[in-house]
Amino acid sequence: MHKRIIRKLIDDLKWRYATKKFSDKRVSSEDLDKVIEAINLSASSIGIQPYRLFVIDSPSLKKELGENSFNSQIVESSHLLVFAAFDSIKEGTIDKYLQRVAKERETPAEQLADFKNKISSFLLAQTDNDNFIWSTKQAYIGLGTGLIAAANLKIDATPMEGFDAEKFDEILKLKEKGLKSVVLLALGYRDEENDWNSKLKKVRLPIQEFATIIN
Ligand SMILES: Cc1cc2nc3c(=O)[nH]c(=O)nc-3n(C[C@H](O)[C@H](O)[C@H](O)COP(=O)(O)O)c2cc1C
């Protein structure tokens, strides 16, 4: 059973590729919810999830965001996922997280005091920019999960860094929310005939070169 699941996962990962041209077919809301749930289940350092996800369905908004971009997938995708990282970490950010932990685990806040001190001494000592970079790394873990979840559902996807982050931040009013857009994930279904990338062989290192096993 487990062997079959991992075989399917490897097959899904071989099947997926960075889609350059999407068809008009739409991702169902049921499948979309699963991808979002998978991303939300991603690991993050300390568990604080220092990023938020914006799911753009509106064709006019996708058009506005994708104008003048070489990545036509922004406009042509069924749904565009925008990963937006915290631009800083404040004491209130940590408090909010710990309140959630306390509530979910029914733990008195006093019991989390040590944890709070540890997190605070690490995060609040860093500059806002360091914490933004740290938050961005967490967002990329979510991006990876989203790619895998999409492939598992046979939804095509493109991870994208090629976009005007400042423009996205302005249109989506992210600054007001203490966020900055960092990476995108376009979802949809490949237009196999018109996508030059759809039939190209996947290029990866031989495993022996990629991974070193140290006994
Ligand atoms: C963080 C990241 C950013 C990327 N940015 C873009 C992009 O802006 N536009 C694009 O078409 N592909 C983009 N890609 C896709 C990569 O070029 C692609 O994943 C890589 O060539 C490996 O090919 P494969 O994903 O088809 O296996 C990006 C991939 C990653 C992981």
The ligand as a Gaussian input file, in Angstrom:
#p B3LYP/6-31G(d) Opt

LIG

0 1
 C       11.112000      29.727000      -7.231000
 C       10.852000      29.468000      -8.688000
 C       10.636000      30.530000      -9.550000
 C       10.320000      30.301000     -10.899000
 N        9.990000      31.353000     -11.716000
 C        9.476000      31.089000     -12.951000
 C        8.928000      32.123000     -13.744000
 O        8.917000      33.294000     -13.368000
 N        8.373000      31.803000     -14.941000
 C        8.335000      30.492000     -15.404000
 O        7.795000      30.258000     -16.475000
 N        8.869000      29.499000     -14.671000
 C        9.428000      29.757000     -13.465000
 N        9.917000      28.734000     -12.695000
 C        9.919000      27.354000     -13.236000
 C       11.320000      26.757000     -13.399000
 O       11.959000      27.299000     -14.526000
 C       11.170000      25.222000     -13.501000
 O       10.597000      24.752000     -12.326000
 C       12.516000      24.552000     -13.745000
 O       13.038000      24.879000     -14.990000
 C       12.405000      23.030000     -13.618000
 O       11.498000      22.521000     -14.566000
 P       10.158000      21.745000     -14.194000
 O        9.516000      22.495000     -13.060000
 O        9.342000      21.837000     -15.463000
 O       10.510000      20.361000     -13.831000
 C       10.286000      28.958000     -11.382000
 C       10.522000      27.900000     -10.486000
 C       10.783000      28.139000      -9.152000
 C       10.958000      26.964000      -8.211000

